[in-house]
């Protein structure tokens, strides 16, 4: 699968996120611990968008119930979520965050 250009690095400050749509998917680009991650923008527990959730230390938290997900693996880190969220391979090229969708 080809990588798709999503957003400029400058649009996403450290420990913040940016919601985007690409390839028919609602995505969340997260900038944490000096890395950029791309995950599906939906909590596996509440089916709510994650874009209003906190990004810290390599995780994103659902703003509804506080479930945290690893940005690297998508794994649920605490209840009430039990199922992982989808992650996508991401890279930075020429100042842009790209993801393999």
VOTOR-494124 format. One record per residue (C-alpha): residue number from 1; chain; x, y, z. Coordinates in steps of 0.5 Angstrom, whole numbers. Layout:
N
   num   chaine      xx      yy      zz
   NUM        A       X       Y       Z
...
This chain:
101
   num   chaine      xx      yy      zz
     1        A       0       0       0
     2        A       3       7      -2
     3        A       4      12       4
     4        A      -1      18       4
     5        A       1      25       6
     6        A      -4      27      11
     7        A      -1      34      15
     8        A       5      38      16
     9        A       9      37      22
    10        A       8      44      24
    11        A       1      43      25
    12        A       2      38      31
    13        A       5      41      37
    14        A       8      36      42
    15        A       3      32      46
    16        A      -2      34      41
    17        A      -6      31      36
    18        A     -10      33      29
    19        A     -16      30      26
    20        A     -16      28      19
    21        A     -19      24      14
    22        A     -16      20       8
    23        A     -18      14       4
    24        A     -25      14       7
    25        A     -22      13      14
    26        A     -23      18      20
    27        A     -16      19      23
    28        A     -12      22      29
    29        A      -5      24      28
    30        A      -1      24      35
    31        A       5      27      36
    32        A       8      24      43
    33        A      15      23      45
    34        A      18      26      39
    35        A      15      21      35
    36        A       9      22      30
    37        A       3      16      30
    38        A      -3      15      26
    39        A      -9      12      29
    40        A     -16      11      28
    41        A     -20      17      31
    42        A     -25      12      35
    43        A     -25       9      42
    44        A     -26       2      41
    45        A     -30       2      48
    46        A     -35       8      47
    47        A     -35       9      39
    48        A     -33      16      40
    49        A     -28      20      37
    50        A     -21      21      40
    51        A     -19      28      38
    52        A     -21      31      44
    53        A     -17      26      48
    54        A     -11      28      52
    55        A      -4      26      49
    56        A       1      24      53
    57        A       7      19      54
    58        A       6      15      48
    59        A      -2      14      49
    60        A      -8      18      47
    61        A     -14      18      52
    62        A     -22      17      50
    63        A     -25      24      53
    64        A     -31      20      55
    65        A     -29      15      60
    66        A     -21      16      60
    67        A     -19       9      57
    68        A     -12      10      54
    69        A      -9       7      48
    70        A      -2       6      46
    71        A       0      10      40
    72        A       5       5      38
    73        A       1      -1      38
    74        A      -6       1      39
    75        A      -7      -4      45
    76        A     -12      -2      51
    77        A      -8       0      57
    78        A     -14       1      62
    79        A     -21       0      63
    80        A     -27       1      61
    81        A     -23      -1      54
    82        A     -21      -8      53
    83        A     -20      -8      45
    84        A     -15      -5      41
    85        A     -15       1      36
    86        A     -13       1      29
    87        A      -6       4      28
    88        A      -3       5      21
    89        A       5       6      20
    90        A       7      13      20
    91        A      13      17      17
    92        A      15      24      16
    93        A      18      26       9
    94        A      20      33       7
    95        A      16      36      13
    96        A      10      32      12
    97        A       7      26      16
    98        A       5      21      12
    99        A       1      14      13
   100        A       0       7      10
   101        A      -7       6       9
